Amino acid sequence: MKLTADYHTHTVYSDGKNTLLENFRRAKEVGLREIGCTEHGFSHVFFGLRRKEVPQYAKELREAEAETGVKGLLGLENNLRGISGLCDFTEDELRQFDLYVMGIHVLVDFEKLRDSKLGLGSLMRTKLHAKPSKSLVKYTTQAYINAIKRNPVDILAHINYCCFADPVEVAKCCRDYGTYLEISSKKQHLTDEELAAVADTGVRFVVNSDAHAIGRIGDTKLAEEQIARVGIPLDRIDNIDGRLPSFRLAAWKREHA
């Protein structure tokens, strides 16, 4: 399994350790054709990319792309901010960006107070090894589903990492709307049994590093090990072995040109 593109990476613009150019140079070294530059979303309290930084960020991205020959996708790891499906991008911002990654994080400006259970409430249960309530699982599942239906999400990042949803129901929604489910090589976020059940829905996958330092750009080791254990056919993964995904945001931009 050889990674064609890594669509989940961070730089010093959020909580990464390296610059865009350093990430691009590393992507070239490891043979990637594309790299997704996906800083934490605007609503992240501590590590989010700031809207005022986007023009300079985009400029540096294009300069790195020109130097290395690696295609760069201007992306964002949008925060899921509420059960309504609200994320970070406005409609105007959809036209500025190339890649829509979305996930649940803890330190976020949630839409409503009750929505904080998506992050902080789930994290506390995770740290305490407490079983999540059925109502929390239902709430989180519905938030994921509403976000996928409401927004042209390309990739759902690290589902169920420090949060609790029904991954099968979310995967069905991803399948129906054309959103890729990420298998993260940074941390295992689904059990083998959960990943097998998710794969049975027919959803398509991408493997990403979620790299926060150049040494992990293009790293697929953890994901490869789980994929092998579960027995997921490699032709279900659309960013390996020369393949590139077809993304929803690109289609949305064509339709709304």
C-alpha positions, 0 to 999 in steps of 0.5 A: 500500500503506497500513499498517493496523497495525505489529506490531513496535515498541520503546520505552525499556523495551528498546532503543528511544528513545521512550516508549510514549505517544510511539509511540502518538501517532506511530501515530495521526499516520500513521493506524495502527489498531493498534500492537504493543508488542514489547520484546525478550524476557526472556532478552535479556541487555542489552535484554530487558523484565524480568518485574517491569516488565510490570505498569507496562508494561501500565498505560502501554500502556492509558493510551496507548491510551485517550489516542490511540484506537489499539488497543495489543497487549501483545506481546513479541519472544520470543527463540528460545532453543534447538533444542527451540523454547523461547522466553521466554513461560511458559504463564501469560504467554501469558494476559497478553499479546496478541501473540507475536512470535519471532525469533533474537537474539545476546545471549540466555540460550540453553537449552543451550551448543550453542544459542548457535550460533543467535545468536553462531555465526551472527553471526560467520559473517555478519560474516566473510562465511563460508558457513554449514555445512549442519549449522548451516542444518539446526540453525537450521531445526529450531529455527525449526520446533520453536518454531512447532510448540511455541508459538502464535507470531503473527509470525516476525520477520526470518527469516535476519537474522544467522542461517542457516536454510532459509527455504522449509522454515520458511515451509511450517511457518508456513503449516501452523500459521498463523504470519505471516512478517514482511517487515521494513522495517528491514533486508532479511533475505531476498534477492529470490530467497529471498522469491520462493521463500518466497512460493511456499509460500503463507505469509501475510505482515505488514509491520512497521517494527521501529521503535526510534524514532518516526520509523520507526513505520509505515515500510514503504519498504524492504519495499515496494520489495522486495515490488514487485521480487519481485511479491508480491500485496498480498492476501497481506499481512494488515496493509495496506489496511484488513486485520487479521490473525487471530493464533494467540495470540488463538485459543489464549487462547479455547481455554484460557479 
